[in-house]
Amino acid sequence: QVQLVESGGGSVQPGGSLRLSCAVSGFFVSVAEMSWYRQGPGKERELVAAITSVSGTTTYADSVKGRFTISRDHAKNMVYLEMNSLKPEDTAVYYCRSANIWGPGTQVTVSS
């Protein structure tokens, strides 16, 4: 069964860090473009980071460049989003995506 399941969300103070994980089943992350999206309160869903299938080239939204890192583990068939220097505006539900497959999302709240 093709499925994406996110984990690792939570509440953190500004300046803190979190690592989100996306467990992939039904296909291999090594041959799929993977991405992370987020949707903040009252906002549209937006692309945060992506990693291409073969070369592993990464791209980031301007708002997270230098703070977030997308990566994948072929052996574990997982995709990660390392988030550092978190800001209140990073508060959102974060989704893992591949093509037309979406995970259910994980909530990230950044607040003092």
PDB file as gemmi writes it, atoms N, CA and C in Angstrom:
CRYST1    1.000    1.000    1.000  90.00  90.00  90.00 P 1                      
ATOM      1  N   GLN A   1       0.852  -1.195   0.000  1.00  0.00           N  
ATOM      2  CA  GLN A   1       0.000   0.000   0.000  1.00  0.00           C  
ATOM      3  C   GLN A   1       0.884   1.240   0.000  1.00  0.00           C  
ATOM      4  N   VAL A   2       0.569   2.171  -0.903  1.00  0.00           N  
ATOM      5  CA  VAL A   2       1.327   3.408  -0.980  1.00  0.00           C  
ATOM      6  C   VAL A   2       0.860   4.346   0.129  1.00  0.00           C  
ATOM      7  N   GLN A   3       1.802   4.783   0.939  1.00  0.00           N  
ATOM      8  CA  GLN A   3       1.424   5.585   2.104  1.00  0.00           C  
ATOM      9  C   GLN A   3       2.590   6.451   2.578  1.00  0.00           C  
ATOM     10  N   LEU A   4       2.259   7.643   3.053  1.00  0.00           N  
ATOM     11  CA  LEU A   4       3.216   8.537   3.686  1.00  0.00           C  
ATOM     12  C   LEU A   4       2.687   8.867   5.073  1.00  0.00           C  
ATOM     13  N   VAL A   5       3.547   8.790   6.079  1.00  0.00           N  
ATOM     14  CA  VAL A   5       3.128   9.114   7.435  1.00  0.00           C  
ATOM     15  C   VAL A   5       4.185   9.991   8.086  1.00  0.00           C  
ATOM     16  N   GLU A   6       3.776  11.200   8.463  1.00  0.00           N  
ATOM     17  CA  GLU A   6       4.695  12.147   9.098  1.00  0.00           C  
ATOM     18  C   GLU A   6       4.716  11.953  10.607  1.00  0.00           C  
ATOM     19  N   SER A   7       5.821  12.333  11.220  1.00  0.00           N  
ATOM     20  CA  SER A   7       5.948  12.350  12.671  1.00  0.00           C  
ATOM     21  C   SER A   7       6.999  13.368  13.066  1.00  0.00           C  
ATOM     22  N   GLY A   8       7.074  13.681  14.354  1.00  0.00           N  
ATOM     23  CA  GLY A   8       8.110  14.576  14.848  1.00  0.00           C  
ATOM     24  C   GLY A   8       7.659  15.993  15.134  1.00  0.00           C  
ATOM     25  N   GLY A   9       6.418  16.296  14.847  1.00  0.00           N  
ATOM     26  CA  GLY A   9       5.927  17.635  15.138  1.00  0.00           C  
ATOM     27  C   GLY A   9       5.789  17.853  16.642  1.00  0.00           C  
ATOM     28  N   GLY A  10       5.524  19.095  17.021  1.00  0.00           N  
ATOM     29  CA  GLY A  10       5.358  19.421  18.425  1.00  0.00           C  
ATOM     30  C   GLY A  10       5.428  20.900  18.654  1.00  0.00           C  
ATOM     31  N   SER A  11       5.569  21.278  19.913  1.00  0.00           N  
ATOM     32  CA  SER A  11       5.666  22.684  20.293  1.00  0.00           C  
ATOM     33  C   SER A  11       7.099  23.005  20.692  1.00  0.00           C  
ATOM     34  N   VAL A  12       7.571  24.154  20.251  1.00  0.00           N  
ATOM     35  CA  VAL A  12       8.954  24.540  20.522  1.00  0.00           C  
ATOM     36  C   VAL A  12       9.005  26.054  20.648  1.00  0.00           C  
ATOM     37  N   GLN A  13       9.979  26.543  21.397  1.00  0.00           N  
ATOM     38  CA  GLN A  13      10.149  27.983  21.538  1.00  0.00           C  
ATOM     39  C   GLN A  13      10.890  28.550  20.342  1.00  0.00           C  
ATOM     40  N   PRO A  14      10.718  29.835  20.078  1.00  0.00           N  
ATOM     41  CA  PRO A  14      11.476  30.461  18.985  1.00  0.00           C  
ATOM     42  C   PRO A  14      12.967  30.230  19.162  1.00  0.00           C  
ATOM     43  N   GLY A  15      13.618  29.919  18.046  1.00  0.00           N  
ATOM     44  CA  GLY A  15      15.040  29.599  18.085  1.00  0.00           C  
ATOM     45  C   GLY A  15      15.335  28.129  18.258  1.00  0.00           C  
ATOM     46  N   GLY A  16      14.309  27.356  18.551  1.00  0.00           N  
ATOM     47  CA  GLY A  16      14.485  25.933  18.769  1.00  0.00           C  
ATOM     48  C   GLY A  16      14.550  25.136  17.479  1.00  0.00           C  
ATOM     49  N   SER A  17      14.637  23.814  17.636  1.00  0.00           N  
ATOM     50  CA  SER A  17      14.786  22.909  16.490  1.00  0.00           C  
ATOM     51  C   SER A  17      13.829  21.728  16.602  1.00  0.00           C  
ATOM     52  N   LEU A  18      13.461  21.200  15.458  1.00  0.00           N  
ATOM     53  CA  LEU A  18      12.674  19.974  15.371  1.00  0.00           C  
ATOM     54  C   LEU A  18      13.129  19.209  14.137  1.00  0.00           C  
ATOM     55  N   ARG A  19      12.963  17.909  14.180  1.00  0.00           N  
ATOM     56  CA  ARG A  19      13.205  17.094  12.981  1.00  0.00           C  
ATOM     57  C   ARG A  19      11.935  16.316  12.676  1.00  0.00           C  
ATOM     58  N   LEU A  20      11.393  16.578  11.508  1.00  0.00           N  
ATOM     59  CA  LEU A  20      10.219  15.851  11.033  1.00  0.00           C  
ATOM     60  C   LEU A  20      10.666  14.634  10.229  1.00  0.00           C  
ATOM     61  N   SER A  21       9.898  13.569  10.358  1.00  0.00           N  
ATOM     62  CA  SER A  21      10.172  12.349   9.617  1.00  0.00           C  
ATOM     63  C   SER A  21       8.960  11.984   8.782  1.00  0.00           C  
ATOM     64  N   CYS A  22       9.229  11.377   7.636  1.00  0.00           N  
ATOM     65  CA  CYS A  22       8.162  10.886   6.760  1.00  0.00           C  
ATOM     66  C   CYS A  22       8.481   9.435   6.433  1.00  0.00           C  
ATOM     67  N   ALA A  23       7.669   8.535   6.942  1.00  0.00           N  
ATOM     68  CA  ALA A  23       7.831   7.111   6.657  1.00  0.00           C  
ATOM     69  C   ALA A  23       7.097   6.780   5.364  1.00  0.00           C  
ATOM     70  N   VAL A  24       7.819   6.189   4.423  1.00  0.00           N  
ATOM     71  CA  VAL A  24       7.280   5.906   3.095  1.00  0.00           C  
ATOM     72  C   VAL A  24       7.078   4.411   2.920  1.00  0.00           C  
ATOM     73  N   SER A  25       5.935   4.023   2.434  1.00  0.00           N  
ATOM     74  CA  SER A  25       5.685   2.629   2.113  1.00  0.00           C  
ATOM     75  C   SER A  25       5.042   2.543   0.736  1.00  0.00           C  
ATOM     76  N   GLY A  26       5.340   1.469   0.023  1.00  0.00           N  
ATOM     77  CA  GLY A  26       4.747   1.235  -1.293  1.00  0.00           C  
ATOM     78  C   GLY A  26       5.608   1.678  -2.459  1.00  0.00           C  
ATOM     79  N   PHE A  27       6.641   2.434  -2.215  1.00  0.00           N  
ATOM     80  CA  PHE A  27       7.604   2.818  -3.245  1.00  0.00           C  
ATOM     81  C   PHE A  27       8.893   3.231  -2.547  1.00  0.00           C  
ATOM     82  N   PHE A  28       9.955   3.409  -3.347  1.00  0.00           N  
ATOM     83  CA  PHE A  28      11.261   3.722  -2.783  1.00  0.00           C  
ATOM     84  C   PHE A  28      11.571   5.222  -2.919  1.00  0.00           C  
ATOM     85  N   VAL A  29      12.031   5.826  -1.825  1.00  0.00           N  
ATOM     86  CA  VAL A  29      12.346   7.259  -1.855  1.00  0.00           C  
ATOM     87  C   VAL A  29      13.502   7.556  -2.805  1.00  0.00           C  
ATOM     88  N   SER A  30      14.313   6.537  -3.096  1.00  0.00           N  
ATOM     89  CA  SER A  30      15.472   6.753  -3.958  1.00  0.00           C  
ATOM     90  C   SER A  30      15.092   7.031  -5.403  1.00  0.00           C  
ATOM     91  N   VAL A  31      13.860   6.689  -5.788  1.00  0.00           N  
ATOM     92  CA  VAL A  31      13.445   6.881  -7.182  1.00  0.00           C  
ATOM     93  C   VAL A  31      12.255   7.818  -7.298  1.00  0.00           C  
ATOM     94  N   ALA A  32      11.982   8.574  -6.265  1.00  0.00           N  
ATOM     95  CA  ALA A  32      10.829   9.471  -6.268  1.00  0.00           C  
ATOM     96  C   ALA A  32      11.236  10.864  -5.818  1.00  0.00           C  
ATOM     97  N   GLU A  33      10.656  11.866  -6.443  1.00  0.00           N  
ATOM     98  CA  GLU A  33      10.828  13.213  -5.921  1.00  0.00           C  
ATOM     99  C   GLU A  33       9.981  13.329  -4.675  1.00  0.00           C  
ATOM    100  N   MET A  34      10.588  13.829  -3.591  1.00  0.00           N  
ATOM    101  CA  MET A  34       9.896  13.974  -2.317  1.00  0.00           C  
ATOM    102  C   MET A  34       9.897  15.440  -1.906  1.00  0.00           C  
ATOM    103  N   SER A  35       8.857  15.856  -1.238  1.00  0.00           N  
ATOM    104  CA  SER A  35       8.804  17.246  -0.820  1.00  0.00           C  
ATOM    105  C   SER A  35       8.054  17.394   0.495  1.00  0.00           C  
ATOM    106  N   TRP A  36       8.289  18.525   1.126  1.00  0.00           N  
ATOM    107  CA  TRP A  36       7.580  18.927   2.340  1.00  0.00           C  
ATOM    108  C   TRP A  36       6.818  20.212   2.028  1.00  0.00           C  
ATOM    109  N   TYR A  37       5.573  20.229   2.431  1.00  0.00           N  
ATOM    110  CA  TYR A  37       4.721  21.405   2.332  1.00  0.00           C  
ATOM    111  C   TYR A  37       4.268  21.783   3.747  1.00  0.00           C  
ATOM    112  N   ARG A  38       3.741  22.983   3.847  1.00  0.00           N  
ATOM    113  CA  ARG A  38       3.139  23.388   5.119  1.00  0.00           C  
ATOM    114  C   ARG A  38       1.950  24.307   4.869  1.00  0.00           C  
ATOM    115  N   GLN A  39       1.038  24.300   5.825  1.00  0.00           N  
ATOM    116  CA  GLN A  39      -0.121  25.184   5.752  1.00  0.00           C  
ATOM    117  C   GLN A  39      -0.323  25.812   7.122  1.00  0.00           C  
ATOM    118  N   GLY A  40      -0.057  27.109   7.206  1.00  0.00           N  
ATOM    119  CA  GLY A  40      -0.245  27.839   8.451  1.00  0.00           C  
ATOM    120  C   GLY A  40      -1.677  28.282   8.623  1.00  0.00           C  
ATOM    121  N   PRO A  41      -2.035  28.744   9.812  1.00  0.00           N  
ATOM    122  CA  PRO A  41      -3.405  29.183  10.083  1.00  0.00           C  
ATOM    123  C   PRO A  41      -3.824  30.291   9.136  1.00  0.00           C  
ATOM    124  N   GLY A  42      -4.914  30.073   8.409  1.00  0.00           N  
ATOM    125  CA  GLY A  42      -5.426  31.078   7.490  1.00  0.00           C  
ATOM    126  C   GLY A  42      -4.589  31.284   6.255  1.00  0.00           C  
ATOM    127  N   LYS A  43      -3.663  30.372   5.993  1.00  0.00           N  
ATOM    128  CA  LYS A  43      -2.775  30.535   4.839  1.00  0.00           C  
ATOM    129  C   LYS A  43      -2.963  29.398   3.840  1.00  0.00           C  
ATOM    130  N   GLU A  44      -2.476  29.629   2.621  1.00  0.00           N  
ATOM    131  CA  GLU A  44      -2.487  28.575   1.609  1.00  0.00           C  
ATOM    132  C   GLU A  44      -1.349  27.589   1.899  1.00  0.00           C  
ATOM    133  N   ARG A  45      -1.529  26.364   1.396  1.00  0.00           N  
ATOM    134  CA  ARG A  45      -0.466  25.388   1.514  1.00  0.00           C  
ATOM    135  C   ARG A  45       0.696  25.809   0.625  1.00  0.00           C  
ATOM    136  N   GLU A  46       1.917  25.727   1.139  1.00  0.00           N  
ATOM    137  CA  GLU A  46       3.071  26.161   0.373  1.00  0.00           C  
ATOM    138  C   GLU A  46       4.186  25.123   0.414  1.00  0.00           C  
ATOM    139  N   LEU A  47       4.986  25.119  -0.663  1.00  0.00           N  
ATOM    140  CA  LEU A  47       6.134  24.234  -0.731  1.00  0.00           C  
ATOM    141  C   LEU A  47       7.231  24.757   0.181  1.00  0.00           C  
ATOM    142  N   VAL A  48       7.788  23.881   1.005  1.00  0.00           N  
ATOM    143  CA  VAL A  48       8.870  24.242   1.912  1.00  0.00           C  
ATOM    144  C   VAL A  48      10.208  23.766   1.366  1.00  0.00           C  
ATOM    145  N   ALA A  49      10.282  22.497   0.965  1.00  0.00           N  
ATOM    146  CA  ALA A  49      11.538  21.923   0.487  1.00  0.00           C  
ATOM    147  C   ALA A  49      11.242  20.715  -0.372  1.00  0.00           C  
ATOM    148  N   ALA A  50      12.161  20.428  -1.294  1.00  0.00           N  
ATOM    149  CA  ALA A  50      11.999  19.277  -2.175  1.00  0.00           C  
ATOM    150  C   ALA A  50      13.363  18.677  -2.461  1.00  0.00           C  
ATOM    151  N   ILE A  51      13.343  17.375  -2.770  1.00  0.00           N  
ATOM    152  CA  ILE A  51      14.580  16.681  -3.143  1.00  0.00           C  
ATOM    153  C   ILE A  51      14.265  15.812  -4.356  1.00  0.00           C  
ATOM    154  N   THR A  52      15.095  15.936  -5.411  1.00  0.00           N  
ATOM    155  CA  THR A  52      14.808  15.200  -6.629  1.00  0.00           C  
ATOM    156  C   THR A  52      15.173  13.730  -6.482  1.00  0.00           C  
ATOM    157  N   SER A  53      14.659  12.936  -7.443  1.00  0.00           N  
ATOM    158  CA  SER A  53      14.736  11.492  -7.287  1.00  0.00           C  
ATOM    159  C   SER A  53      16.132  10.932  -7.500  1.00  0.00           C  
ATOM    160  N   VAL A  54      16.786  11.294  -8.582  1.00  0.00           N  
ATOM    161  CA  VAL A  54      18.053  10.639  -8.918  1.00  0.00           C  
ATOM    162  C   VAL A  54      19.242  11.403  -8.342  1.00  0.00           C  
ATOM    163  N   SER A  55      19.333  12.679  -8.682  1.00  0.00           N  
ATOM    164  CA  SER A  55      20.511  13.454  -8.268  1.00  0.00           C  
ATOM    165  C   SER A  55      20.449  13.885  -6.808  1.00  0.00           C  
ATOM    166  N   GLY A  56      19.257  13.904  -6.240  1.00  0.00           N  
ATOM    167  CA  GLY A  56      19.127  14.365  -4.860  1.00  0.00           C  
ATOM    168  C   GLY A  56      19.288  15.859  -4.717  1.00  0.00           C  
ATOM    169  N   THR A  57      19.070  16.586  -5.793  1.00  0.00           N  
ATOM    170  CA  THR A  57      19.166  18.043  -5.717  1.00  0.00           C  
ATOM    171  C   THR A  57      18.048  18.585  -4.837  1.00  0.00           C  
ATOM    172  N   THR A  58      18.388  19.537  -3.974  1.00  0.00           N  
ATOM    173  CA  THR A  58      17.410  20.089  -3.043  1.00  0.00           C  
ATOM    174  C   THR A  58      17.060  21.528  -3.401  1.00  0.00           C  
ATOM    175  N   THR A  59      15.821  21.892  -3.130  1.00  0.00           N  
ATOM    176  CA  THR A  59      15.359  23.265  -3.289  1.00  0.00           C  
ATOM    177  C   THR A  59      14.565  23.651  -2.052  1.00  0.00           C  
ATOM    178  N   TYR A  60      14.569  24.953  -1.760  1.00  0.00           N  
ATOM    179  CA  TYR A  60      13.919  25.442  -0.554  1.00  0.00           C  
ATOM    180  C   TYR A  60      13.158  26.730  -0.835  1.00  0.00           C  
ATOM    181  N   ALA A  61      12.093  26.925  -0.076  1.00  0.00           N  
ATOM    182  CA  ALA A  61      11.422  28.211  -0.094  1.00  0.00           C  
ATOM    183  C   ALA A  61      12.376  29.261   0.483  1.00  0.00           C  
ATOM    184  N   ASP A  62      12.310  30.478  -0.014  1.00  0.00           N  
ATOM    185  CA  ASP A  62      13.201  31.535   0.470  1.00  0.00           C  
ATOM    186  C   ASP A  62      13.079  31.726   1.978  1.00  0.00           C  
ATOM    187  N   SER A  63      11.894  31.527   2.494  1.00  0.00           N  
ATOM    188  CA  SER A  63      11.642  31.788   3.915  1.00  0.00           C  
ATOM    189  C   SER A  63      12.343  30.800   4.846  1.00  0.00           C  
ATOM    190  N   VAL A  64      12.797  29.669   4.305  1.00  0.00           N  
ATOM    191  CA  VAL A  64      13.426  28.654   5.167  1.00  0.00           C  
ATOM    192  C   VAL A  64      14.877  28.369   4.787  1.00  0.00           C  
ATOM    193  N   LYS A  65      15.361  28.982   3.709  1.00  0.00           N  
ATOM    194  CA  LYS A  65      16.744  28.736   3.266  1.00  0.00           C  
ATOM    195  C   LYS A  65      17.731  29.047   4.388  1.00  0.00           C  
ATOM    196  N   GLY A  66      18.676  28.130   4.574  1.00  0.00           N  
ATOM    197  CA  GLY A  66      19.677  28.316   5.620  1.00  0.00           C  
ATOM    198  C   GLY A  66      19.236  27.835   6.988  1.00  0.00           C  
ATOM    199  N   ARG A  67      17.941  27.515   7.133  1.00  0.00           N  
ATOM    200  CA  ARG A  67      17.429  27.051   8.432  1.00  0.00           C  
ATOM    201  C   ARG A  67      16.917  25.614   8.371  1.00  0.00           C  
ATOM    202  N   PHE A  68      16.330  25.240   7.224  1.00  0.00           N  
ATOM    203  CA  PHE A  68      15.749  23.904   7.066  1.00  0.00           C  
ATOM    204  C   PHE A  68      16.610  23.069   6.114  1.00  0.00           C  
ATOM    205  N   THR A  69      16.630  21.751   6.362  1.00  0.00           N  
ATOM    206  CA  THR A  69      17.355  20.839   5.492  1.00  0.00           C  
ATOM    207  C   THR A  69      16.504  19.603   5.241  1.00  0.00           C  
ATOM    208  N   ILE A  70      16.294  19.289   3.953  1.00  0.00           N  
ATOM    209  CA  ILE A  70      15.588  18.070   3.581  1.00  0.00           C  
ATOM    210  C   ILE A  70      16.616  16.992   3.264  1.00  0.00           C  
ATOM    211  N   SER A  71      16.318  15.770   3.681  1.00  0.00           N  
ATOM    212  CA  SER A  71      17.233  14.663   3.402  1.00  0.00           C  
ATOM    213  C   SER A  71      16.433  13.374   3.322  1.00  0.00           C  
ATOM    214  N   ARG A  72      17.078  12.317   2.887  1.00  0.00           N  
ATOM    215  CA  ARG A  72      16.404  11.021   2.795  1.00  0.00           C  
ATOM    216  C   ARG A  72      17.375   9.918   3.184  1.00  0.00           C  
ATOM    217  N   ASP A  73      16.822   8.850   3.680  1.00  0.00           N  
ATOM    218  CA  ASP A  73      17.581   7.666   4.062  1.00  0.00           C  
ATOM    219  C   ASP A  73      17.055   6.507   3.234  1.00  0.00           C  
ATOM    220  N   HIS A  74      17.858   6.064   2.262  1.00  0.00           N  
ATOM    221  CA  HIS A  74      17.383   5.010   1.365  1.00  0.00           C  
ATOM    222  C   HIS A  74      17.162   3.698   2.107  1.00  0.00           C  
ATOM    223  N   ALA A  75      18.041   3.386   3.051  1.00  0.00           N  
ATOM    224  CA  ALA A  75      17.946   2.119   3.770  1.00  0.00           C  
ATOM    225  C   ALA A  75      16.673   2.038   4.610  1.00  0.00           C  
ATOM    226  N   LYS A  76      16.307   3.184   5.214  1.00  0.00           N  
ATOM    227  CA  LYS A  76      15.104   3.203   6.046  1.00  0.00           C  
ATOM    228  C   LYS A  76      13.864   3.619   5.261  1.00  0.00           C  
ATOM    229  N   ASN A  77      14.073   4.047   4.022  1.00  0.00           N  
ATOM    230  CA  ASN A  77      12.975   4.542   3.187  1.00  0.00           C  
ATOM    231  C   ASN A  77      12.216   5.681   3.876  1.00  0.00           C  
ATOM    232  N   MET A  78      12.980   6.632   4.351  1.00  0.00           N  
ATOM    233  CA  MET A  78      12.434   7.762   5.108  1.00  0.00           C  
ATOM    234  C   MET A  78      12.912   9.068   4.479  1.00  0.00           C  
ATOM    235  N   VAL A  79      12.130  10.100   4.704  1.00  0.00           N  
ATOM    236  CA  VAL A  79      12.504  11.457   4.319  1.00  0.00           C  
ATOM    237  C   VAL A  79      12.411  12.320   5.577  1.00  0.00           C  
ATOM    238  N   TYR A  80      13.338  13.265   5.700  1.00  0.00           N  
ATOM    239  CA  TYR A  80      13.396  14.082   6.899  1.00  0.00           C  
ATOM    240  C   TYR A  80      13.368  15.564   6.551  1.00  0.00           C  
ATOM    241  N   LEU A  81      12.929  16.351   7.521  1.00  0.00           N  
ATOM    242  CA  LEU A  81      13.045  17.808   7.411  1.00  0.00           C  
ATOM    243  C   LEU A  81      13.611  18.293   8.743  1.00  0.00           C  
ATOM    244  N   GLU A  82      14.873  18.679   8.708  1.00  0.00           N  
ATOM    245  CA  GLU A  82      15.535  19.237   9.879  1.00  0.00           C  
ATOM    246  C   GLU A  82      15.241  20.735   9.902  1.00  0.00           C  
ATOM    247  N   MET A  83      14.680  21.218  11.018  1.00  0.00           N  
ATOM    248  CA  MET A  83      14.274  22.617  11.106  1.00  0.00           C  
ATOM    249  C   MET A  83      15.001  23.266  12.279  1.00  0.00           C  
ATOM    250  N   ASN A  84      15.784  24.275  11.997  1.00  0.00           N  
ATOM    251  CA  ASN A  84      16.536  24.997  13.024  1.00  0.00           C  
ATOM    252  C   ASN A  84      16.120  26.465  13.043  1.00  0.00           C  
ATOM    253  N   SER A  85      16.493  27.136  14.107  1.00  0.00           N  
ATOM    254  CA  SER A  85      16.188  28.572  14.264  1.00  0.00           C  
ATOM    255  C   SER A  85      14.720  28.845  13.961  1.00  0.00           C  
ATOM    256  N   LEU A  86      13.867  28.061  14.547  1.00  0.00           N  
ATOM    257  CA  LEU A  86      12.441  28.165  14.243  1.00  0.00           C  
ATOM    258  C   LEU A  86      11.863  29.502  14.696  1.00  0.00           C  
ATOM    259  N   LYS A  87      10.905  29.988  13.905  1.00  0.00           N  
ATOM    260  CA  LYS A  87      10.247  31.255  14.154  1.00  0.00           C  
ATOM    261  C   LYS A  87       8.757  31.047  14.325  1.00  0.00           C  
ATOM    262  N   PRO A  88       8.069  31.943  14.996  1.00  0.00           N  
ATOM    263  CA  PRO A  88       6.606  31.794  15.136  1.00  0.00           C  
ATOM    264  C   PRO A  88       5.900  31.631  13.787  1.00  0.00           C  
ATOM    265  N   GLU A  89       6.407  32.263  12.744  1.00  0.00           N  
ATOM    266  CA  GLU A  89       5.771  32.156  11.436  1.00  0.00           C  
ATOM    267  C   GLU A  89       5.977  30.791  10.782  1.00  0.00           C  
ATOM    268  N   ASP A  90       6.793  29.921  11.394  1.00  0.00           N  
ATOM    269  CA  ASP A  90       6.925  28.552  10.906  1.00  0.00           C  
ATOM    270  C   ASP A  90       5.791  27.657  11.429  1.00  0.00           C  
ATOM    271  N   THR A  91       4.976  28.188  12.316  1.00  0.00           N  
ATOM    272  CA  THR A  91       3.845  27.421  12.840  1.00  0.00           C  
ATOM    273  C   THR A  91       2.922  26.997  11.709  1.00  0.00           C  
ATOM    274  N   ALA A  92       2.668  25.707  11.607  1.00  0.00           N  
ATOM    275  CA  ALA A  92       1.867  25.178  10.505  1.00  0.00           C  
ATOM    276  C   ALA A  92       1.698  23.672  10.669  1.00  0.00           C  
ATOM    277  N   VAL A  93       0.816  23.123   9.862  1.00  0.00           N  
ATOM    278  CA  VAL A  93       0.778  21.678   9.685  1.00  0.00           C  
ATOM    279  C   VAL A  93       1.722  21.360   8.534  1.00  0.00           C  
ATOM    280  N   TYR A  94       2.623  20.439   8.751  1.00  0.00           N  
ATOM    281  CA  TYR A  94       3.625  20.078   7.751  1.00  0.00           C  
ATOM    282  C   TYR A  94       3.248  18.738   7.125  1.00  0.00           C  
ATOM    283  N   TYR A  95       3.312  18.708   5.788  1.00  0.00           N  
ATOM    284  CA  TYR A  95       2.904  17.539   5.028  1.00  0.00           C  
ATOM    285  C   TYR A  95       4.070  17.010   4.193  1.00  0.00           C  
ATOM    286  N   CYS A  96       4.167  15.721   4.110  1.00  0.00           N  
ATOM    287  CA  CYS A  96       5.087  15.039   3.208  1.00  0.00           C  
ATOM    288  C   CYS A  96       4.317  14.694   1.938  1.00  0.00           C  
ATOM    289  N   ARG A  97       4.979  14.822   0.798  1.00  0.00           N  
ATOM    290  CA  ARG A  97       4.300  14.587  -0.469  1.00  0.00           C  
ATOM    291  C   ARG A  97       5.220  13.925  -1.475  1.00  0.00           C  
ATOM    292  N   SER A  98       4.632  13.036  -2.310  1.00  0.00           N  
ATOM    293  CA  SER A  98       5.295  12.512  -3.485  1.00  0.00           C  
ATOM    294  C   SER A  98       4.241  12.371  -4.564  1.00  0.00           C  
ATOM    295  N   ALA A  99       4.419  13.112  -5.650  1.00  0.00           N  
ATOM    296  CA  ALA A  99       3.446  13.148  -6.754  1.00  0.00           C  
ATOM    297  C   ALA A  99       2.072  13.513  -6.186  1.00  0.00           C  
ATOM    298  N   ASN A 100       1.084  12.622  -6.332  1.00  0.00           N  
ATOM    299  CA  ASN A 100      -0.261  12.948  -5.840  1.00  0.00           C  
ATOM    300  C   ASN A 100      -0.560  12.288  -4.499  1.00  0.00           C  
ATOM    301  N   ILE A 101       0.482  11.841  -3.817  1.00  0.00           N  
ATOM    302  CA  ILE A 101       0.314  11.173  -2.524  1.00  0.00           C  
ATOM    303  C   ILE A 101       0.721  12.127  -1.413  1.00  0.00           C  
ATOM    304  N   TRP A 102      -0.171  12.290  -0.449  1.00  0.00           N  
ATOM    305  CA  TRP A 102       0.076  13.185   0.690  1.00  0.00           C  
ATOM    306  C   TRP A 102      -0.053  12.404   1.990  1.00  0.00           C  
ATOM    307  N   GLY A 103       0.772  12.803   2.962  1.00  0.00           N  
ATOM    308  CA  GLY A 103       0.574  12.284   4.293  1.00  0.00           C  
ATOM    309  C   GLY A 103      -0.510  13.071   5.015  1.00  0.00           C  
ATOM    310  N   PRO A 104      -0.910  12.648   6.205  1.00  0.00           N  
ATOM    311  CA  PRO A 104      -1.960  13.327   6.963  1.00  0.00           C  
ATOM    312  C   PRO A 104      -1.493  14.613   7.619  1.00  0.00           C  
ATOM    313  N   GLY A 105      -0.176  14.795   7.743  1.00  0.00           N  
ATOM    314  CA  GLY A 105       0.357  16.018   8.320  1.00  0.00           C  
ATOM    315  C   GLY A 105       0.730  15.872   9.782  1.00  0.00           C  
ATOM    316  N   THR A 106       1.631  16.765  10.221  1.00  0.00           N  
ATOM    317  CA  THR A 106       2.034  16.827  11.617  1.00  0.00           C  
ATOM    318  C   THR A 106       2.123  18.303  12.022  1.00  0.00           C  
ATOM    319  N   GLN A 107       1.610  18.629  13.197  1.00  0.00           N  
ATOM    320  CA  GLN A 107       1.522  20.014  13.629  1.00  0.00           C  
ATOM    321  C   GLN A 107       2.844  20.478  14.240  1.00  0.00           C  
ATOM    322  N   VAL A 108       3.289  21.644  13.813  1.00  0.00           N  
ATOM    323  CA  VAL A 108       4.453  22.314  14.405  1.00  0.00           C  
ATOM    324  C   VAL A 108       3.988  23.668  14.935  1.00  0.00           C  
ATOM    325  N   THR A 109       4.237  23.906  16.213  1.00  0.00           N  
ATOM    326  CA  THR A 109       3.867  25.177  16.829  1.00  0.00           C  
ATOM    327  C   THR A 109       5.105  25.817  17.431  1.00  0.00           C  
ATOM    328  N   VAL A 110       5.382  27.047  17.022  1.00  0.00           N  
ATOM    329  CA  VAL A 110       6.536  27.785  17.534  1.00  0.00           C  
ATOM    330  C   VAL A 110       6.010  28.980  18.318  1.00  0.00           C  
ATOM    331  N   SER A 111       6.205  28.939  19.625  1.00  0.00           N  
ATOM    332  CA  SER A 111       5.633  29.978  20.469  1.00  0.00           C  
ATOM    333  C   SER A 111       6.412  30.071  21.768  1.00  0.00           C  
ATOM    334  N   SER A 112       6.497  31.281  22.307  1.00  0.00           N  
ATOM    335  CA  SER A 112       7.135  31.469  23.601  1.00  0.00           C  
ATOM    336  C   SER A 112       6.098  31.415  24.718  1.00  0.00           C  
TER     337      SER A 112                                                      
END                                                                             
